[in-house]
Amino acid sequence: MRPILLDGRSLTRAQVVEIAHGAPVALDPAQLPAVRRAADFLADQVKRQEPIYGVSTGFGSNADKLLGARRAREGLPGARSSANGLLEELQHNLIVTHAVCVGEPFPATVVRAMLGIRINTLMRGHSGIRVEVLEALVAMLNAGVVPVVPSKGSVGASGDLAPLSHLAIVLLGGGEAFYQGERLPGAEALARAGLEPVRLSHKEGLALNNGTAQMLATAVLAIEVLDELLDTADLALAMSLDAFAGRLGAFQPQVHALRPHPGQTRSAAHILALLRGSSLAGIAYHLVPTFRPWQPDSWSDPEQQALGFDIGWDWVPLNQRHGRERFYQRFRPFRGGKKHQPQDSYSLRCAPQVHGAVRDAVEQAKRVVDIELNAVTDNPLLFPDLEGVGELEQQVVSAGHFHGMPLALALSYLKAAIPVLASISERRLNKLLDPATNDGLPPFLIGNEDGTESGFMIVQYTAAALVNDLASRAHPASVYSVPTSANAEDHVSMGANEGRHVLEMVEDLARVLALELYTAAQALDYRRDMINAARRLARAGDAETLAAKISGGPAPGMPGREAFLAEVEALRQELARSPEFQPGEAVRAAWQAIREEIAFMPRDRAMDADVVAVVRMVREGRVLQAARSTRI
């Protein structure tokens, strides 16, 4: 793979994802003079014995402690040697005492992203780190040495101190690291990779661990997944809409031009594109039969007899059409599965508004992340180009760029948005199963003529549990600061917790969307097969044949039978001349991808393998890619 050039100014989210998944990195030679200039400037100030935070003073609440030239106990029995100097020892101790995270280690993707981000920000030339230390970081990353970084321990200010210390401690020959699949002591991992530990100089410990790389890495990787899941949510909605034989008016561009939120208009257009070519969405009410349980005499044709359902309509008598004459001039007087109402439920009709609002939340997070990727986030900040122009206080500035609140609030927004997207998906799934709301589909999407089958009933339970769990994790960590460092750091962002939560939550969002797609594919089979069964019956028989499927009409020999049959014949002719009913082209491609691994379920069977398969397909993007292959 071609190395990604890090210059501190042009790193993108896409490049971070590449680094996370194994791309090597390189330092931009054009930027290295700025890095050297800052390191040399800092070394000069140290020679002048200028008091500089984190260089010649302690850290945090120890900032009022100025380092001396030697140890206070030097020369006394048992005293430690200061051969390497207190300034160097300060940086070493900072790393080894701050590497105290707990919990399961982050996956290699997160750690590699953290390393790439940290190297990039240090390349700006405002941190005082030496080029050789950056080269050692690059060598470690490119060699595949992945520090073990436990996932819990950062408060998001002063940056991600503890997790970044776990990154840096391996560079010093301490801690632990993964190398070629093994978890090893840091020194051994470096040795196996042919690398040597480094010794830190002025401010380098602080430069390595004072920044927002963990929360930023998790944000980037979560956004990458969310981008795909937003399109997957639109696809799940489109498949559900085809399965409902739903209405398309609420997605038209002229509608969304009146409330042009960017995400909303994008989702509406995407949904229409996914449904292009559908003869199910927008279908006339009277063409849609309702499900009726299979009976031995349901079908006379042997091919139709193999179906796991019967179909039917109710005829609307003349005396029930008063005041509705105009409607029954436009639509034939038969009630099937599709309710005679001009609008669908919110989970269908309002999907652009809901999906779109989540899209806008993701776009806001992208804006914040894109700035942060090329920001300097440690402290103090060095401005060596002001040497000879300003006072030292203008050249070495203690500020607060390590504070993660910009990221934390953007991630809090995502934490609130993720359960919203999952919740509306679960509501559609539930609507597909409930005979009171599924517009004529079988209860729980199973024929169940013997009363022994549960169908997809418990799939909704799992989706409901996931939605509840997501909602319970949506509380923003950023609103609850717990002060640290003896109140020197008296307001922190908790952005690292936000990022970790979001990265975990997108996994459950993917599961919910997978369950909707699994359910919608079953519903789509039923809807398509029921309407096409009616079409075949219409093409093969006459009005009397079709009338056998219609309840409420006059019996043979009763008054009004001829008028009833005339209306049945009009319905028969319309069904007979219709092309075979199909979902939208992109929906059909996605349905076919699911069916290649998961068969339609005509009778109850073990569903655990199905669920594992559809979740894997969504995670790998195969269902979405099938839809995209139609060039929507």
C-alpha positions as CSV (number, residue, x, y, z in Angstrom):
1,M,0.0,0.0,0.0
2,R,1.2,3.5,-0.8
3,P,2.2,5.4,2.4
4,I,-0.1,8.2,3.6
5,L,2.0,11.4,3.8
6,L,1.5,13.2,7.2
7,D,2.1,16.9,7.2
8,G,-0.2,18.1,10.0
9,R,-2.4,20.0,7.7
10,S,-4.2,17.7,5.2
11,L,-5.2,14.4,7.0
12,T,-8.7,13.3,6.0
13,R,-11.2,10.9,7.6
14,A,-10.7,8.5,4.7
15,Q,-7.0,8.4,5.2
16,V,-7.5,7.7,8.9
17,V,-9.7,4.8,8.0
18,E,-6.9,3.5,5.6
19,I,-4.3,3.8,8.4
20,A,-6.7,2.0,10.8
21,H,-6.9,-0.9,8.3
22,G,-3.2,-1.2,7.7
23,A,-2.0,1.6,5.4
24,P,1.6,2.7,6.2
25,V,2.4,6.3,6.9
26,A,5.4,8.6,6.1
27,L,6.5,12.0,7.3
28,D,6.3,14.9,4.8
29,P,9.9,16.1,4.3
30,A,8.7,19.6,3.6
31,Q,7.2,19.9,7.1
32,L,10.2,18.5,9.0
33,P,12.0,21.8,9.3
34,A,9.1,23.3,11.2
35,V,9.2,20.3,13.6
36,R,13.0,20.8,14.1
37,R,12.6,24.5,14.6
38,A,10.1,24.0,17.5
39,A,12.4,21.4,19.2
40,D,15.5,23.6,18.8
41,F,13.6,26.6,20.1
42,L,12.5,24.6,23.2
43,A,16.0,23.3,23.8
44,D,17.3,26.9,23.8
45,Q,14.7,28.1,26.3
46,V,15.7,25.2,28.6
47,K,19.3,26.2,28.4
48,R,18.2,29.7,29.5
49,Q,16.5,28.1,32.5
50,E,13.1,29.7,31.6
51,P,10.2,28.2,33.6
52,I,8.0,26.4,31.1
53,Y,5.0,24.4,32.1
54,G,5.5,20.6,31.7
55,V,9.2,21.2,30.8
56,S,10.7,22.7,33.9
57,T,7.6,22.5,36.1
58,G,5.4,19.7,37.2
59,F,2.1,18.8,35.6
60,G,-1.5,19.7,36.5
61,S,-1.7,20.7,40.1
62,N,2.1,20.3,40.3
63,A,2.6,23.1,37.9
64,D,3.8,25.3,40.8
65,K,6.8,23.1,41.4
66,L,9.9,24.2,39.5
67,L,12.5,21.6,38.8
68,G,15.9,22.1,40.1
69,A,19.3,21.1,38.7
70,R,19.6,18.0,40.9
71,R,17.6,15.9,43.3
72,A,16.8,17.3,46.7
73,R,18.2,14.2,48.3
74,E,21.2,13.8,46.0
75,G,24.2,12.5,47.9
76,L,22.2,11.0,50.8
77,P,22.2,7.2,51.4
78,G,19.7,5.4,49.1
79,A,19.0,8.4,46.9
80,R,18.3,7.8,43.3
81,S,20.7,9.0,40.6
82,S,19.8,11.9,38.4
83,A,22.3,10.9,35.7
84,N,19.7,11.4,32.9
85,G,18.6,14.7,34.4
86,L,15.3,15.7,36.1
87,L,13.9,17.2,32.9
88,E,14.2,13.9,31.0
89,E,12.9,11.9,34.0
90,L,9.9,14.2,34.2
91,Q,8.8,13.2,30.7
92,H,9.5,9.5,31.3
93,N,7.6,9.5,34.6
94,L,4.7,11.3,33.0
95,I,4.2,8.4,30.5
96,V,4.7,5.5,32.9
97,T,2.5,6.9,35.6
98,H,-0.3,7.9,33.3
99,A,-0.7,4.5,31.5
100,V,-3.4,3.3,33.9
101,C,-6.4,2.5,31.7
102,V,-8.6,-0.5,32.4
103,G,-11.0,-2.7,30.5
104,E,-10.8,-4.6,27.3
105,P,-8.2,-3.3,24.8
106,F,-9.3,-1.3,21.9
107,P,-9.1,-3.2,18.6
108,A,-6.1,-2.6,16.4
109,T,-8.1,-0.4,14.0
110,V,-8.7,2.2,16.8
111,V,-5.1,2.1,18.1
112,R,-3.6,2.5,14.6
113,A,-6.0,5.4,13.9
114,M,-4.9,7.0,17.2
115,L,-1.2,6.7,16.2
116,G,-1.8,8.2,12.8
117,I,-3.7,11.1,14.2
118,R,-1.2,11.8,17.0
119,I,1.8,11.7,14.5
120,N,-0.1,14.1,12.2
121,T,-0.8,16.7,14.9
122,L,2.8,16.6,16.1
123,M,3.9,17.4,12.5
124,R,2.5,20.9,12.8
125,G,5.6,22.1,14.5
126,H,4.1,23.6,17.7
127,S,4.8,20.8,20.1
128,G,8.5,20.7,20.6
129,I,9.0,17.0,19.8
130,R,12.1,15.9,17.9
131,V,11.9,14.4,14.4
132,E,13.6,11.2,15.6
133,V,10.8,10.5,18.0
134,L,8.2,11.0,15.3
135,E,10.3,8.7,13.1
136,A,10.2,6.1,15.9
137,L,6.4,6.4,16.0
138,V,6.1,5.9,12.3
139,A,8.4,2.9,12.4
140,M,6.3,1.3,15.2
141,L,3.1,1.9,13.3
142,N,4.4,0.6,10.0
143,A,6.0,-2.4,11.6
144,G,2.6,-3.5,12.9
145,V,3.4,-3.0,16.6
146,V,0.0,-2.2,18.1
147,P,0.2,-1.0,21.7
148,V,-2.3,-2.5,24.1
149,V,-4.7,0.4,25.0
150,P,-7.4,-0.6,27.5
151,S,-10.6,1.2,26.5
152,K,-11.5,3.1,29.8
153,G,-9.6,5.8,31.6
154,S,-9.7,9.1,29.7
155,V,-11.8,12.1,30.9
156,G,-11.2,14.0,27.6
157,A,-9.1,16.8,29.2
158,S,-6.2,17.2,29.4
159,G,-6.8,15.3,26.3
160,D,-6.7,11.5,26.3
161,L,-3.8,11.3,28.8
162,A,-4.1,7.8,30.0
163,P,-4.8,6.0,26.7
164,L,-2.2,8.0,24.8
165,S,0.3,7.1,27.6
166,H,-0.4,3.4,26.7
167,L,0.6,4.3,23.2
168,A,3.8,6.1,24.2
169,I,4.9,3.6,26.9
170,V,5.6,0.9,24.2
171,L,7.8,3.4,22.4
172,L,9.8,3.6,25.7
173,G,10.1,-0.2,25.9
174,G,7.3,-0.6,28.5
175,G,3.7,-1.6,28.5
176,E,2.3,-4.3,26.2
177,A,1.7,-4.5,22.5
178,F,0.2,-6.9,19.9
179,Y,2.7,-8.0,17.3
180,Q,1.9,-10.6,14.6
181,G,-1.1,-11.8,16.6
182,E,0.7,-12.2,19.9
183,R,0.2,-10.0,23.0
184,L,3.8,-9.3,24.2
185,P,5.7,-7.0,26.6
186,G,6.4,-3.8,24.8
187,A,10.1,-4.2,24.8
188,E,9.8,-7.7,23.2
189,A,7.3,-6.5,20.6
190,L,9.8,-3.7,19.6
191,A,12.7,-6.2,19.5
192,R,10.8,-8.7,17.3
193,A,10.0,-5.8,14.9
194,G,13.7,-4.8,14.9
195,L,13.1,-1.5,16.7
196,E,14.8,0.2,19.6
197,P,13.1,2.0,22.5
198,V,13.5,5.8,22.6
199,R,14.4,8.2,25.4
200,L,12.3,11.3,25.7
201,S,13.6,14.9,25.9
202,H,12.0,18.2,26.8
203,K,8.2,18.1,26.7
204,E,8.1,15.0,24.5
205,G,6.1,13.0,27.1
206,L,3.6,15.8,27.2
207,A,3.5,16.0,23.4
208,L,2.8,12.3,23.1
209,N,0.0,12.0,25.7
210,N,-1.7,15.4,25.7
211,G,-4.3,15.4,22.9
212,T,-7.6,14.2,21.7
213,A,-6.5,11.2,19.5
214,Q,-8.6,8.5,21.2
215,M,-11.9,10.3,21.0
216,L,-11.1,11.5,17.5
217,A,-10.1,8.0,16.3
218,T,-13.3,6.5,17.6
219,A,-15.3,9.3,16.1
220,V,-13.8,8.8,12.7
221,L,-14.3,5.1,12.7
222,A,-17.9,5.4,14.0
223,I,-18.7,8.0,11.3
224,E,-17.4,5.7,8.6
225,V,-19.8,3.0,9.8
226,L,-22.7,5.5,10.3
227,D,-22.4,6.8,6.7
228,E,-23.0,3.3,5.4
229,L,-25.8,2.6,8.0
230,L,-27.7,5.8,6.9
231,D,-27.9,4.4,3.4
232,T,-28.7,1.0,4.8
233,A,-31.6,2.6,6.8
234,D,-33.0,4.1,3.6
235,L,-32.7,0.7,1.9
236,A,-34.5,-1.0,4.8
237,L,-37.2,1.6,4.6
238,A,-37.5,1.2,0.8
239,M,-37.8,-2.6,1.2
240,S,-40.4,-2.2,3.9
241,L,-42.3,0.3,1.8
242,D,-42.5,-2.1,-1.1
243,A,-43.6,-4.8,1.3
244,F,-46.4,-2.5,2.5
245,A,-47.3,-1.5,-1.0
246,G,-46.9,1.9,0.5
247,R,-47.4,5.4,-0.9
248,L,-44.8,7.5,-2.6
249,G,-46.2,11.0,-2.3
250,A,-44.4,11.9,0.9
251,F,-41.0,11.4,-0.8
252,Q,-41.5,13.7,-3.8
253,P,-38.9,16.5,-4.4
254,Q,-41.4,19.3,-4.5
255,V,-42.5,18.3,-1.0
256,H,-39.1,18.5,0.5
257,A,-38.3,21.7,-1.3
258,L,-40.7,23.4,1.2
259,R,-38.5,22.2,4.1
260,P,-35.1,21.8,2.7
261,H,-33.0,20.4,5.5
262,P,-30.1,18.8,3.7
263,G,-30.3,15.4,5.2
264,Q,-34.0,15.2,4.7
265,T,-33.9,16.1,1.0
266,R,-31.0,13.6,0.5
267,S,-32.9,10.8,2.2
268,A,-36.1,11.4,0.3
269,A,-34.3,11.4,-3.0
270,H,-32.3,8.3,-2.1
271,I,-35.5,6.5,-1.1
272,L,-37.2,7.3,-4.4
273,A,-34.1,6.1,-6.3
274,L,-34.2,2.8,-4.4
275,L,-37.8,2.4,-5.3
276,R,-37.4,3.2,-9.0
277,G,-39.2,0.7,-11.2
278,S,-41.4,-0.6,-8.3
279,S,-44.9,-1.7,-9.3
280,L,-45.7,-2.3,-5.6
281,A,-45.1,1.1,-4.0
282,G,-47.9,3.4,-5.1
283,I,-50.2,0.5,-6.3
284,A,-53.9,1.2,-6.4
285,Y,-55.8,0.1,-3.3
286,H,-58.1,-2.4,-5.0
287,L,-55.4,-4.4,-6.6
288,V,-53.9,-5.5,-3.3
289,P,-55.5,-8.6,-1.8
290,T,-55.5,-9.4,1.8
291,F,-54.0,-12.6,3.4
292,R,-56.3,-15.4,4.3
293,P,-55.2,-18.6,5.9
294,W,-54.6,-21.5,3.5
295,Q,-57.4,-24.1,3.2
296,P,-57.4,-27.4,1.3
297,D,-59.8,-25.8,-1.2
298,S,-58.1,-22.5,-1.5
299,W,-56.7,-23.1,-5.0
300,S,-57.7,-25.4,-7.9
301,D,-54.5,-24.9,-9.8
302,P,-51.8,-27.4,-8.5
303,E,-49.1,-24.7,-8.7
304,Q,-51.2,-22.3,-6.7
305,Q,-52.2,-25.0,-4.3
306,A,-48.5,-25.2,-3.2
307,L,-48.7,-21.6,-1.9
308,G,-48.8,-21.1,1.9
309,F,-51.7,-18.7,1.9
310,D,-55.1,-17.8,0.5
311,I,-56.1,-14.3,-0.7
312,G,-59.3,-12.3,-0.8
313,W,-61.1,-9.0,-0.9
314,D,-64.3,-7.6,0.6
315,W,-66.8,-6.1,-1.9
316,V,-68.2,-2.7,-0.9
317,P,-72.0,-2.8,-1.6
318,L,-73.8,0.1,-3.3
319,N,-75.5,1.2,0.0
320,Q,-72.1,1.8,1.6
321,R,-70.8,4.0,-1.2
322,H,-73.0,7.0,-0.4
323,G,-70.8,10.2,-0.2
324,R,-67.9,8.1,-1.5
325,E,-69.0,7.9,-5.2
326,R,-66.0,9.9,-6.4
327,F,-63.6,7.6,-4.6
328,Y,-65.2,4.5,-6.1
329,Q,-65.1,6.0,-9.6
330,R,-61.3,6.2,-9.2
331,F,-60.8,3.0,-7.3
332,R,-62.8,-0.2,-7.7
333,P,-65.2,-1.1,-4.8
334,F,-63.0,-3.8,-3.2
335,R,-61.2,-3.7,0.1
336,G,-58.1,-5.9,0.2
337,G,-55.0,-5.5,2.2
338,K,-54.3,-1.8,1.5
339,K,-56.3,0.6,3.8
340,H,-58.3,3.2,2.0
341,Q,-56.4,6.2,3.4
342,P,-54.2,8.7,1.7
343,Q,-51.2,8.5,4.0
344,D,-49.0,5.9,5.7
345,S,-47.9,5.7,9.3
346,Y,-45.1,8.0,10.5
347,S,-42.5,5.2,10.5
348,L,-42.9,5.2,6.7
349,R,-44.1,8.6,5.7
350,C,-41.8,10.6,8.1
351,A,-38.7,8.5,7.3
352,P,-37.0,11.3,5.3
353,Q,-37.5,13.7,8.2
354,V,-36.1,11.2,10.8
355,H,-33.4,9.6,8.7
356,G,-32.5,13.1,7.4
357,A,-32.1,14.6,10.9
358,V,-29.7,11.8,11.7
359,R,-27.8,12.5,8.5
360,D,-27.5,16.1,9.6
361,A,-26.2,15.1,13.0
362,V,-23.5,13.0,11.3
363,E,-22.6,15.9,9.0
364,Q,-22.1,18.2,12.0
365,A,-19.9,15.6,13.6
366,K,-17.9,15.4,10.3
367,R,-17.4,19.2,10.3
368,V,-16.0,19.0,13.9
369,V,-13.8,16.0,13.2
370,D,-12.4,17.4,9.9
371,I,-11.1,20.4,11.8
372,E,-9.8,18.4,14.7
373,L,-7.8,16.0,12.4
374,N,-5.3,18.8,11.6
375,A,-5.5,20.7,14.8
376,V,-2.7,21.0,17.5
377,T,-4.2,19.7,20.7
378,D,-1.4,19.5,23.3
379,N,-0.1,22.1,25.8
380,P,1.8,24.3,26.0
381,L,1.9,25.5,22.4
382,L,5.1,26.7,21.0
383,F,5.4,29.6,18.5
384,P,9.1,29.7,17.6
385,D,8.6,32.0,14.7
386,L,7.8,34.8,17.3
387,E,11.3,34.5,18.7
388,G,12.8,37.9,18.9
389,V,9.4,39.5,18.3
390,G,7.3,38.8,21.3
391,E,7.8,37.9,25.0
392,L,8.4,34.3,26.0
393,E,4.7,34.2,27.3
394,Q,3.7,34.8,23.6
395,Q,6.0,32.1,22.3
396,V,5.1,29.4,24.9
397,V,1.4,29.6,25.6
398,S,-0.5,27.5,28.0
399,A,-4.0,27.1,26.5
400,G,-6.8,24.6,26.4
401,H,-6.7,22.9,23.0
402,F,-6.5,19.5,24.7
403,H,-10.1,20.0,26.0
404,G,-12.3,17.6,24.1
405,M,-15.6,19.4,24.4
406,P,-16.0,20.2,20.6
407,L,-15.7,16.5,19.9
408,A,-17.7,15.5,23.0
409,L,-20.7,17.6,22.1
410,A,-20.7,16.4,18.5
411,L,-20.5,12.8,19.7
412,S,-23.3,13.5,22.2
413,Y,-25.4,14.5,19.2
414,L,-24.6,11.2,17.5
415,K,-25.4,9.3,20.7
416,A,-28.9,10.9,20.7
417,A,-29.3,10.3,16.9
418,I,-28.4,6.6,16.8
419,P,-31.3,5.3,18.9
420,V,-33.7,7.5,16.9
421,L,-32.7,5.7,13.7
422,A,-32.9,2.3,15.4
423,S,-36.3,3.1,16.9
424,I,-38.0,4.0,13.7
425,S,-36.5,0.9,12.1
426,E,-38.0,-1.3,14.9
427,R,-41.4,0.4,14.5
428,R,-41.4,-0.6,10.8
429,L,-40.4,-4.1,11.7
430,N,-43.2,-4.3,14.2
431,K,-45.7,-2.9,11.8
432,L,-44.8,-5.6,9.3
433,L,-45.7,-8.3,11.9
434,D,-48.9,-6.9,13.4
435,P,-52.0,-7.9,11.5
436,A,-53.7,-4.7,12.7
437,T,-51.0,-2.6,10.9
438,N,-49.4,-4.7,8.2
439,D,-52.0,-4.0,5.5
440,G,-53.1,-7.5,4.8
441,L,-49.9,-9.5,5.3
442,P,-50.1,-12.7,7.5
443,P,-49.7,-12.2,11.2
444,F,-46.0,-12.5,12.1
445,L,-45.4,-13.2,8.4
446,I,-46.1,-16.9,8.5
447,G,-49.1,-18.9,7.1
448,N,-49.7,-20.7,10.4
449,E,-52.8,-22.6,9.1
450,D,-52.4,-25.2,11.9
451,G,-51.8,-22.6,14.7
452,T,-48.4,-24.0,15.6
453,E,-46.1,-21.3,14.2
454,S,-44.6,-18.1,15.6
455,G,-43.0,-16.9,12.5
456,F,-41.0,-13.6,13.0
457,M,-42.7,-12.8,16.3
458,I,-39.5,-12.9,18.4
459,V,-37.4,-11.0,15.9
460,Q,-39.2,-7.9,17.0
461,Y,-38.4,-8.7,20.7
462,T,-34.7,-8.7,19.9
463,A,-35.0,-5.4,18.0
464,A,-37.0,-3.9,20.9
465,A,-34.3,-5.0,23.4
466,L,-31.6,-3.4,21.2
467,V,-33.5,-0.2,20.9
468,N,-34.0,0.0,24.6
469,D,-30.3,-0.6,25.2
470,L,-29.3,2.1,22.7
471,A,-31.7,4.5,24.3
472,S,-30.3,3.8,27.8
473,R,-26.8,4.6,26.5
474,A,-27.8,7.8,24.8
475,H,-27.4,10.0,27.9
476,P,-24.6,12.5,27.1
477,A,-21.4,11.9,29.1
478,S,-20.3,15.4,28.2
479,V,-22.8,17.0,30.6
480,Y,-21.3,15.3,33.6
481,S,-17.8,16.6,34.4
482,V,-15.9,15.0,37.2
483,P,-12.9,17.3,38.1
484,T,-9.4,15.8,38.2
485,S,-5.8,16.6,39.3
486,A,-6.8,18.1,42.7
487,N,-9.2,20.5,40.9
488,A,-6.5,22.0,38.7
489,E,-8.4,20.3,35.9
490,D,-11.8,21.3,37.2
491,H,-13.9,20.9,34.1
492,V,-13.4,18.0,31.7
493,S,-15.2,16.9,28.5
494,M,-15.7,13.1,29.0
495,G,-15.4,13.0,25.2
496,A,-13.5,9.7,25.2
497,N,-16.5,8.0,26.8
498,E,-18.7,9.6,24.2
499,G,-16.5,8.2,21.4
500,R,-16.3,4.8,22.9
501,H,-20.1,4.7,23.4
502,V,-20.8,5.8,19.8
503,L,-18.4,3.2,18.4
504,E,-20.2,0.5,20.4
505,M,-23.7,1.8,19.6
506,V,-23.2,1.7,15.8
507,E,-22.8,-2.1,16.1
508,D,-26.3,-2.4,17.7
509,L,-27.8,0.0,15.2
510,A,-26.4,-2.3,12.4
511,R,-28.1,-5.2,14.1
512,V,-31.5,-3.5,14.3
513,L,-31.3,-2.5,10.6
514,A,-30.3,-6.1,9.7
515,L,-33.4,-7.4,11.5
516,E,-35.6,-5.0,9.6
517,L,-34.1,-6.1,6.3
518,Y,-34.5,-9.8,7.3
519,T,-38.2,-9.2,8.2
520,A,-38.9,-6.9,5.2
521,A,-37.5,-9.5,2.8
522,Q,-40.0,-12.1,4.2
523,A,-42.8,-9.6,4.0
524,L,-41.8,-8.6,0.4
525,D,-42.0,-12.3,-0.6
526,Y,-45.6,-12.5,0.7
527,R,-46.7,-9.2,-0.7
528,R,-45.3,-9.9,-4.2
529,D,-46.5,-13.5,-4.2
530,M,-50.0,-12.6,-3.0
531,I,-50.5,-9.9,-5.7
532,N,-49.0,-12.1,-8.4
533,A,-51.2,-15.0,-7.3
534,A,-54.2,-12.7,-7.8
535,R,-52.8,-11.8,-11.2
536,R,-52.4,-15.4,-12.3
537,L,-55.9,-16.2,-11.1
538,A,-57.3,-13.3,-13.1
539,R,-55.4,-14.3,-16.2
540,A,-56.5,-17.9,-16.0
541,G,-60.1,-17.6,-15.1
542,D,-63.2,-15.5,-15.5
543,A,-65.3,-13.2,-13.2
544,E,-66.9,-16.2,-11.4
545,T,-63.4,-17.6,-10.6
546,L,-62.2,-14.3,-9.1
547,A,-65.5,-13.8,-7.4
548,A,-64.8,-16.9,-5.3
549,K,-62.1,-14.9,-3.6
550,I,-64.4,-11.9,-2.8
551,S,-66.6,-11.7,0.3
552,G,-69.8,-9.8,0.6
553,G,-71.1,-10.0,-2.9
554,P,-74.6,-11.3,-3.8
555,A,-74.7,-15.1,-4.1
556,P,-75.5,-16.8,-7.4
557,G,-79.2,-16.2,-8.3
558,M,-79.5,-13.3,-5.8
559,P,-80.5,-9.8,-7.0
560,G,-77.5,-7.6,-8.0
561,R,-75.3,-10.6,-8.9
562,E,-74.8,-9.4,-12.5
563,A,-73.8,-5.9,-11.4
564,F,-71.4,-7.4,-8.8
565,L,-69.9,-9.7,-11.5
566,A,-69.4,-6.8,-13.8
567,E,-67.3,-5.0,-11.2
568,V,-65.4,-8.2,-10.5
569,E,-64.7,-8.5,-14.2
570,A,-63.3,-5.0,-14.3
571,L,-61.0,-5.9,-11.4
572,R,-60.0,-9.2,-13.2
573,Q,-59.2,-7.4,-16.4
574,E,-57.0,-4.8,-14.7
575,L,-55.1,-7.5,-12.8
576,A,-54.8,-9.7,-15.9
577,R,-53.3,-7.0,-18.1
578,S,-50.9,-5.8,-15.4
579,P,-47.2,-6.9,-15.8
580,E,-45.9,-9.1,-13.1
581,F,-45.7,-7.1,-9.9
582,Q,-42.1,-6.4,-8.7
583,P,-40.3,-4.2,-6.1
584,G,-38.0,-1.4,-7.1
585,E,-34.9,-2.4,-9.0
586,A,-32.5,-1.6,-6.2
587,V,-34.8,-3.2,-3.6
588,R,-35.0,-6.3,-5.7
589,A,-31.2,-6.5,-5.9
590,A,-30.9,-6.2,-2.1
591,W,-33.7,-8.8,-1.6
592,Q,-31.9,-11.2,-4.0
593,A,-28.6,-10.8,-2.1
594,I,-30.4,-11.7,1.1
595,R,-32.1,-14.7,-0.5
596,E,-28.8,-16.0,-1.8
597,E,-27.9,-16.7,1.9
598,I,-31.2,-16.9,3.7
599,A,-34.2,-18.7,2.2
600,F,-37.8,-17.6,2.5
601,M,-39.4,-19.2,5.6
602,P,-42.7,-20.9,4.6
603,R,-42.8,-22.8,7.9
604,D,-41.2,-22.2,11.3
605,R,-37.5,-23.2,11.5
606,A,-34.5,-22.3,13.6
607,M,-33.7,-18.7,12.9
608,D,-30.5,-18.1,14.7
609,A,-28.3,-18.8,11.7
610,D,-30.4,-16.5,9.6
611,V,-30.0,-13.7,12.1
612,V,-26.2,-14.2,12.2
613,A,-26.1,-14.2,8.4
614,V,-28.1,-11.1,7.9
615,V,-26.2,-9.1,10.6
616,R,-22.9,-10.2,8.9
617,M,-24.2,-9.1,5.5
618,V,-25.1,-5.7,6.8
619,R,-21.8,-5.2,8.6
620,E,-19.9,-6.2,5.5
621,G,-22.0,-3.9,3.4
622,R,-23.1,-6.7,1.0
623,V,-26.9,-5.9,1.0
624,L,-26.2,-2.2,0.4
625,Q,-23.6,-2.9,-2.3
626,A,-26.2,-5.1,-4.1
627,A,-28.6,-2.2,-4.1
628,R,-25.8,0.2,-5.3
629,S,-24.9,-2.1,-8.1
630,T,-28.1,-1.1,-9.9
631,R,-26.5,2.4,-10.1
632,I,-29.2,4.2,-8.2
